[in-house]
Amino acid sequence: MKRRRFVKTVSSAALGLVAARAPLFGSGSPSEKVVVCVMGLNGRGTVLAKTFAKTPHAEVASVCDVDAKVLAKAAATVNAKAIADFRRALDDKSIDALVIATPDHWHAPAAILAMAAGKHVYLEKPCGHNAREGELLVDAQRKTRRVVQMGTQRRSSPRAIEAVQAIRDGIIGRPYFARAWYANRRATIGRGKAAPVPTDLDYELWQGPAPRTLYRDNVIHYNWHWFRRWGTGEICNNGTHEIDVARWALGVDHPVRVTSAGGRYHFDDDWEFTDTQEAAFEFDGGRSIAWQGLSCNPYPVEGRGRGTMVHGTTGSMVLDQDGYVVYDMDNKIVKQNVAPPPSGTDSLALSGDDQLTAFHIANFVEGVRTGAPVSQPIGEGAKTVLLCHLGNIAQWTGRALRVDATTGRIQGDEAAMAHWQREYAPGWAPTV
């Protein structure tokens, strides 16, 4: 990547339940419409494209994917221009923002290039493939003053905002411990073998920033999540959402100590991360977070396949994508605000996740148009994703990590810090 000129400025700090930033537009009037290109369309990206297309004051002008079949289908769905290489969108002056829903190894490099080209960014979680990329993203946003919203959509949920405010107001006393979890029944990915690249796939561009390797038949389009070359494991995949709620509810930033236990227990295959993990994050002030990831066993916690439970001195609160329930010390419900179950047959359109995505995208569009605060600016999002990366590093090293609570960096462990960043394909290392 060629380094581009960045706008020289200083960003403001994020404070409060909904983080604020400085206005972007100076004395000029904001645009009436935010024009976007959506990059990465197999699954989540198409949901984002359809939601942006329905959002007031937004327009999907183009969509981008390296798989020609996926690209054609998505372009027809939202009636947008189809482009194979996202860099064409960066050169298009009519595009205001890049929406990134690619595999994880593309998230930070694409976002940094977009900011350098003057584009705002809606970036799916996790914001980076490794801890260093989170630092680079924050630096790039500060220099360019672009709006960068990470896609942890519960930050825009009215019920979640209400729940965290209730914790701030003392509804469970002093909060000190949060447990976040996710359970699924993922199947084995088997043992892959080298195979010809599908004719519709630009595998060279799909690899992008990652060091090159032969195409294998059990990676694309989803199983890349479980390979360290491209993915970040379950803790960064679904864990980001739940751990973010835990961090938000406790009001913590960087930990001082991180541990992890677990492994690939359920199947013997090519999967390179844990399918079973218990990670713990300790913070100054007597607060901690525990993450439980069960990728291959769907047994629920608190009757939920995913969620966060916050314990305090006078009670506890359970939060998930549908709302929250508060219990007193006698385990009796004292307050709740939970969305009614969806009706009809279109569960995707009516799911809590999709409704929250609409809230989050509307918040991003308003931020770009008017300079209003966004719910999950990259400075906040990167703190949550760093916890997830630290959980992986603690697992890989097999020991407790001591962490600087100011910077989030691992202290006194060069072997652990070797996992802080990655090697890139020649010419693709992101720079700020």
C-alpha positions as CSV (number, residue, x, y, z in Angstrom):
1,M,0.0,0.0,0.0
2,K,1.3,3.4,-0.9
3,R,1.1,5.8,2.0
4,R,-1.3,8.6,1.4
5,R,-1.5,12.1,2.8
6,F,-3.7,12.4,5.9
7,V,-5.5,15.5,7.1
8,K,-3.6,17.0,10.1
9,T,-5.8,17.4,13.1
10,V,-6.4,16.2,16.7
11,S,-9.4,14.1,17.7
12,S,-11.4,14.6,20.9
13,A,-11.7,12.0,23.6
14,A,-14.7,9.7,23.9
15,L,-16.7,10.0,27.1
16,G,-20.1,8.8,28.5
17,L,-22.5,6.1,27.5
18,V,-22.5,7.3,23.9
19,A,-19.1,8.5,23.0
20,A,-18.7,11.9,21.5
21,R,-16.2,13.4,19.0
22,A,-15.5,16.8,17.5
23,P,-17.7,18.0,14.6
24,L,-16.3,17.1,11.2
25,F,-17.8,19.7,8.9
26,G,-16.6,23.0,10.2
27,S,-18.8,25.9,8.9
28,G,-20.1,24.0,5.9
29,S,-23.5,22.4,5.8
30,P,-23.6,18.6,6.1
31,S,-24.5,16.4,3.1
32,E,-28.1,15.4,2.7
33,K,-27.2,11.9,1.7
34,V,-24.4,9.5,2.6
35,V,-23.3,7.4,-0.4
36,V,-21.6,4.1,0.5
37,C,-19.8,1.1,-1.1
38,V,-20.2,-2.2,0.7
39,M,-17.2,-4.5,0.6
40,G,-17.6,-8.2,1.3
41,L,-21.0,-9.6,0.5
42,N,-21.3,-13.2,1.5
43,G,-23.7,-13.1,4.4
44,R,-23.3,-10.2,6.8
45,G,-22.3,-7.8,4.0
46,T,-25.5,-8.3,2.1
47,V,-27.5,-7.7,5.3
48,L,-25.6,-4.4,5.7
49,A,-26.2,-3.4,2.1
50,K,-29.9,-4.0,2.4
51,T,-30.1,-2.1,5.6
52,F,-28.1,0.9,4.3
53,A,-30.4,0.9,1.2
54,K,-33.4,1.3,3.5
55,T,-31.9,3.9,5.8
56,P,-33.0,7.5,5.4
57,H,-30.3,9.8,4.0
58,A,-28.2,6.8,2.8
59,E,-27.6,5.3,-0.6
60,V,-25.7,2.1,-1.7
61,A,-24.0,3.2,-4.9
62,S,-21.8,0.2,-5.3
63,V,-21.0,-3.2,-3.8
64,C,-17.8,-5.1,-4.0
65,D,-16.7,-8.8,-3.7
66,V,-14.0,-11.0,-5.0
67,D,-16.5,-13.8,-5.8
68,A,-18.3,-12.9,-9.1
69,K,-21.4,-15.0,-8.2
70,V,-21.8,-13.4,-4.8
71,L,-21.2,-10.0,-6.2
72,A,-23.8,-10.3,-9.0
73,K,-26.4,-11.6,-6.6
74,A,-25.8,-8.8,-4.1
75,A,-25.7,-6.1,-6.8
76,A,-29.1,-7.2,-8.1
77,T,-30.5,-7.4,-4.5
78,V,-29.8,-3.7,-3.7
79,N,-29.7,-2.4,-7.3
80,A,-26.1,-1.1,-7.0
81,K,-23.1,-1.0,-9.3
82,A,-20.9,-4.2,-9.0
83,I,-17.1,-3.7,-8.6
84,A,-14.6,-6.5,-8.1
85,D,-11.8,-4.3,-6.5
86,F,-12.7,-2.0,-3.6
87,R,-9.9,0.4,-4.5
88,R,-12.1,1.6,-7.4
89,A,-14.6,2.9,-4.7
90,L,-11.7,4.7,-2.9
91,D,-11.0,6.6,-6.2
92,D,-14.6,7.5,-6.7
93,K,-15.2,11.0,-5.3
94,S,-19.0,10.4,-5.1
95,I,-18.5,7.7,-2.5
96,D,-18.6,9.0,1.1
97,A,-18.1,5.8,3.1
98,L,-16.8,2.3,2.8
99,V,-18.7,-0.4,4.6
100,I,-16.4,-3.4,5.4
101,A,-17.8,-6.9,6.0
102,T,-14.8,-8.9,4.7
103,P,-12.8,-11.7,6.4
104,D,-11.0,-10.3,9.4
105,H,-7.5,-10.0,7.8
106,W,-8.9,-7.3,5.5
107,H,-10.7,-5.2,8.1
108,A,-7.9,-2.8,9.2
109,P,-5.9,-2.6,5.9
110,A,-9.1,-1.7,4.0
111,A,-10.3,0.7,6.6
112,I,-6.9,2.5,6.8
113,L,-6.8,2.9,3.0
114,A,-10.4,4.2,3.0
115,M,-9.6,6.8,5.6
116,A,-6.5,7.8,3.7
117,A,-8.7,8.3,0.6
118,G,-11.0,10.6,2.7
119,K,-13.8,8.0,3.2
120,H,-15.7,7.4,6.4
121,V,-15.8,3.7,7.5
122,Y,-18.4,1.3,8.9
123,L,-16.3,-1.6,10.0
124,E,-17.6,-5.0,11.1
125,K,-16.1,-6.6,14.2
126,P,-13.4,-7.4,15.0
127,C,-11.8,-4.2,13.9
128,G,-8.4,-5.8,13.3
129,H,-6.7,-9.2,12.8
130,N,-4.3,-8.5,15.6
131,A,-3.6,-6.0,18.4
132,R,-1.3,-3.7,16.4
133,E,-4.0,-3.1,13.8
134,G,-6.3,-1.7,16.4
135,E,-3.6,0.8,17.4
136,L,-3.1,1.7,13.7
137,L,-6.8,2.2,13.2
138,V,-7.1,4.6,16.2
139,D,-4.1,6.5,14.9
140,A,-5.5,6.8,11.4
141,Q,-8.9,8.0,12.7
142,R,-7.2,10.7,14.8
143,K,-5.2,11.9,11.8
144,T,-8.0,11.9,9.3
145,R,-11.0,12.7,11.5
146,R,-13.2,10.4,9.5
147,V,-16.1,8.8,11.2
148,V,-15.3,5.1,12.0
149,Q,-18.1,3.0,13.5
150,M,-17.4,-0.6,14.6
151,G,-20.3,-3.0,14.1
152,T,-21.0,-3.9,17.6
153,Q,-24.6,-2.9,17.2
154,R,-25.8,-3.3,20.7
155,R,-24.2,0.0,21.5
156,S,-27.1,1.6,19.5
157,S,-29.8,-0.5,21.1
158,P,-32.2,1.6,23.2
159,R,-32.7,-1.2,25.6
160,A,-28.9,-1.8,26.1
161,I,-28.4,2.0,26.6
162,E,-31.1,2.0,29.2
163,A,-29.7,-1.1,30.9
164,V,-26.2,0.4,31.2
165,Q,-27.6,3.7,32.4
166,A,-29.5,1.7,35.1
167,I,-26.2,0.1,36.2
168,R,-24.6,3.5,36.3
169,D,-27.5,4.7,38.5
170,G,-26.9,1.9,40.9
171,I,-29.7,-0.6,40.2
172,I,-27.4,-3.5,41.1
173,G,-25.2,-1.6,43.5
174,R,-21.5,-1.5,42.7
175,P,-20.9,-3.7,39.6
176,Y,-17.8,-5.8,39.9
177,F,-18.0,-8.9,37.8
178,A,-19.4,-9.7,34.3
179,R,-19.7,-13.1,32.6
180,A,-20.0,-13.1,28.8
181,W,-20.8,-16.3,26.8
182,Y,-21.6,-17.7,23.4
183,A,-22.6,-21.3,22.6
184,N,-23.2,-22.9,19.2
185,R,-23.2,-26.3,17.5
186,R,-20.5,-25.8,14.8
187,A,-19.7,-28.9,12.7
188,T,-16.2,-30.1,11.9
189,I,-14.3,-28.4,9.1
190,G,-12.5,-31.6,8.3
191,R,-9.1,-31.9,6.7
192,G,-8.7,-29.7,3.7
193,K,-6.7,-30.4,0.6
194,A,-5.2,-28.3,-2.1
195,A,-7.6,-27.7,-4.9
196,P,-8.0,-25.5,-8.0
197,V,-9.2,-22.0,-7.4
198,P,-12.9,-21.6,-8.4
199,T,-13.2,-19.8,-11.7
200,D,-15.5,-17.1,-10.1
201,L,-13.1,-16.3,-7.3
202,D,-10.2,-13.8,-7.3
203,Y,-8.2,-15.7,-4.7
204,E,-5.2,-13.3,-5.1
205,L,-7.3,-10.3,-4.0
206,W,-9.1,-12.4,-1.4
207,Q,-5.8,-13.1,0.3
208,G,-4.8,-9.4,0.0
209,P,-2.7,-8.5,3.1
210,A,-2.2,-12.1,4.2
211,P,0.9,-14.0,3.3
212,R,0.2,-16.2,0.3
213,T,-0.7,-19.9,0.5
214,L,-2.3,-22.4,-1.8
215,Y,-6.0,-22.6,-2.1
216,R,-7.6,-25.3,0.0
217,D,-11.1,-26.6,-0.2
218,N,-12.3,-26.1,3.4
219,V,-11.5,-22.4,3.9
220,I,-13.8,-20.1,1.8
221,H,-16.4,-18.7,2.4
222,Y,-16.8,-19.1,6.1
223,N,-14.2,-21.5,7.7
224,W,-11.4,-18.9,7.3
225,H,-12.6,-17.8,10.8
226,W,-10.8,-20.8,12.3
227,F,-7.4,-20.3,10.6
228,R,-4.9,-17.9,12.1
229,R,-3.7,-16.6,8.7
230,W,-7.1,-15.0,8.1
231,G,-9.3,-15.3,11.2
232,T,-9.3,-14.5,14.9
233,G,-11.4,-17.3,16.5
234,E,-14.7,-17.4,18.3
235,I,-13.6,-14.9,21.0
236,C,-13.1,-12.2,18.3
237,N,-16.0,-13.4,16.2
238,N,-19.0,-13.6,18.5
239,G,-17.1,-12.9,21.7
240,T,-16.6,-9.3,20.7
241,H,-20.3,-8.5,21.0
242,E,-20.7,-10.0,24.5
243,I,-17.4,-8.9,25.9
244,D,-18.1,-5.4,24.6
245,V,-21.4,-5.3,26.6
246,A,-19.4,-6.5,29.7
247,R,-16.8,-3.9,29.4
248,W,-19.4,-1.2,28.7
249,A,-21.5,-2.2,31.8
250,L,-18.5,-2.3,34.1
251,G,-17.0,0.9,32.8
252,V,-13.5,-0.5,32.2
253,D,-10.9,-0.1,29.5
254,H,-7.6,-2.0,29.6
255,P,-7.0,-5.0,31.9
256,V,-4.0,-5.6,34.2
257,R,-4.0,-9.4,34.0
258,V,-5.4,-11.9,31.4
259,T,-5.5,-15.7,31.5
260,S,-7.1,-18.4,29.3
261,A,-7.8,-22.1,29.4
262,G,-9.3,-24.3,26.8
263,G,-8.5,-26.0,23.5
264,R,-9.8,-27.7,20.3
265,Y,-11.7,-30.4,22.1
266,H,-14.7,-31.4,20.1
267,F,-13.2,-32.5,16.7
268,D,-9.8,-33.4,15.3
269,D,-9.5,-31.3,12.2
270,D,-7.9,-28.2,10.7
271,W,-9.5,-25.8,13.1
272,E,-6.6,-23.7,14.6
273,F,-8.3,-21.9,17.5
274,T,-10.1,-23.1,20.6
275,D,-13.6,-24.4,20.4
276,T,-13.8,-24.3,24.2
277,Q,-12.4,-21.4,26.1
278,E,-12.6,-19.7,29.5
279,A,-10.7,-16.4,29.5
280,A,-10.5,-14.0,32.4
281,F,-9.7,-10.3,32.4
282,E,-8.9,-8.5,35.6
283,F,-9.0,-4.7,35.9
284,D,-7.9,-2.1,38.4
285,G,-10.6,-1.2,41.0
286,G,-11.7,-4.7,41.8
287,R,-13.5,-5.6,38.6
288,S,-13.2,-8.5,36.2
289,I,-14.8,-10.1,33.1
290,A,-15.0,-13.8,32.3
291,W,-15.6,-15.1,28.7
292,Q,-16.9,-18.6,28.0
293,G,-16.9,-19.7,24.4
294,L,-18.4,-23.0,23.4
295,S,-18.3,-23.2,19.6
296,C,-19.4,-26.9,19.4
297,N,-21.8,-27.4,22.3
298,P,-25.0,-25.3,22.3
299,Y,-26.0,-25.7,26.0
300,P,-27.3,-22.3,27.1
301,V,-26.5,-20.1,30.1
302,E,-29.4,-18.4,31.8
303,G,-31.6,-19.9,29.1
304,R,-29.6,-18.0,26.4
305,G,-27.2,-19.2,23.8
306,R,-25.4,-15.9,24.1
307,G,-25.4,-13.0,26.5
308,T,-23.8,-11.1,29.4
309,M,-24.5,-11.2,33.1
310,V,-23.3,-8.4,35.4
311,H,-23.1,-8.9,39.2
312,G,-23.1,-6.1,41.7
313,T,-23.3,-5.6,45.5
314,T,-27.1,-5.5,45.6
315,G,-28.2,-7.5,42.5
316,S,-27.5,-8.8,39.0
317,M,-28.5,-8.1,35.5
318,V,-28.7,-10.3,32.4
319,L,-28.4,-8.6,29.0
320,D,-28.7,-10.0,25.6
321,Q,-29.7,-8.7,22.1
322,D,-33.4,-8.6,23.1
323,G,-33.1,-6.6,26.3
324,Y,-32.3,-7.0,30.0
325,V,-33.6,-8.5,33.3
326,V,-32.6,-7.3,36.8
327,Y,-32.6,-9.6,39.8
328,D,-32.2,-8.7,43.5
329,M,-30.1,-10.6,46.0
330,D,-33.1,-13.0,46.5
331,N,-33.0,-13.8,42.8
332,K,-36.3,-12.1,42.2
333,I,-37.0,-10.1,39.1
334,V,-37.2,-6.4,40.0
335,K,-37.1,-4.9,36.5
336,Q,-37.0,-6.0,32.9
337,N,-37.3,-4.6,29.5
338,V,-37.3,-7.4,26.8
339,A,-38.4,-7.2,23.2
340,P,-41.4,-9.4,22.3
341,P,-40.6,-12.5,20.3
342,P,-40.7,-12.1,16.5
343,S,-43.8,-13.0,14.7
344,G,-44.2,-14.3,11.2
345,T,-41.9,-16.5,9.1
346,D,-39.2,-14.0,8.2
347,S,-37.0,-14.5,11.3
348,L,-34.0,-12.7,9.7
349,A,-35.9,-9.5,9.0
350,L,-37.6,-9.5,12.4
351,S,-34.7,-10.7,14.5
352,G,-33.3,-8.5,17.3
353,D,-29.9,-8.5,15.6
354,D,-31.3,-7.0,12.4
355,Q,-33.2,-4.3,14.2
356,L,-30.1,-3.4,16.2
357,T,-28.2,-3.3,12.9
358,A,-30.7,-0.7,11.6
359,F,-30.2,1.4,14.7
360,H,-26.5,1.2,14.4
361,I,-26.4,2.1,10.7
362,A,-28.8,5.0,11.2
363,N,-26.5,6.3,14.0
364,F,-23.5,6.1,11.7
365,V,-25.3,7.9,8.8
366,E,-26.3,10.7,11.2
367,G,-22.7,10.9,12.4
368,V,-21.4,11.3,8.9
369,R,-24.1,13.8,7.9
370,T,-24.1,16.1,11.0
371,G,-21.1,15.3,13.2
372,A,-23.3,13.9,15.9
373,P,-21.7,11.3,18.2
374,V,-21.5,7.7,17.0
375,S,-22.3,4.9,19.3
376,Q,-19.2,2.8,18.9
377,P,-16.3,5.0,17.6
378,I,-13.1,3.1,16.8
379,G,-11.3,4.3,19.9
380,E,-13.9,2.5,22.0
381,G,-14.3,-0.5,19.7
382,A,-10.6,-1.2,19.6
383,K,-10.4,-1.5,23.4
384,T,-12.9,-4.3,23.3
385,V,-11.3,-6.1,20.4
386,L,-7.9,-5.8,22.2
387,L,-9.4,-7.8,25.1
388,C,-10.3,-10.5,22.6
389,H,-6.8,-10.5,21.1
390,L,-5.3,-10.7,24.6
391,G,-7.5,-13.7,25.3
392,N,-6.1,-15.5,22.3
393,I,-2.5,-14.5,23.2
394,A,-2.9,-15.8,26.7
395,Q,-4.3,-19.1,25.3
396,W,-1.4,-19.5,22.8
397,T,1.3,-18.8,25.4
398,G,-0.4,-20.8,28.2
399,R,0.4,-18.3,30.9
400,A,-1.0,-15.2,32.6
401,L,-0.3,-11.9,30.8
402,R,0.6,-8.8,32.7
403,V,-0.9,-5.7,30.9
404,D,-0.2,-2.0,31.2
405,A,-3.6,-0.5,32.1
406,T,-2.8,2.7,30.4
407,T,-1.7,1.3,26.9
408,G,-3.1,-2.2,26.9
409,R,0.3,-3.6,26.0
410,I,1.7,-6.8,27.5
411,Q,4.5,-6.2,30.0
412,G,7.7,-8.2,30.5
413,D,6.9,-11.0,28.0
414,E,8.6,-10.7,24.6
415,A,7.3,-14.1,23.5
416,A,3.7,-12.9,24.1
417,M,4.4,-9.6,22.4
418,A,5.5,-11.6,19.3
419,H,1.8,-12.2,18.7
420,W,1.0,-8.5,18.8
421,Q,1.3,-8.1,15.1
422,R,1.5,-10.2,12.0
423,E,3.6,-10.5,8.8
424,Y,2.0,-9.2,5.6
425,A,2.2,-10.0,2.0
426,P,4.8,-7.7,0.3
427,G,3.4,-4.2,-0.3
428,W,0.3,-4.7,1.9
429,A,1.5,-3.7,5.4
430,P,-0.8,-1.0,6.6
431,T,0.8,2.3,7.5
432,V,-0.4,5.5,9.1
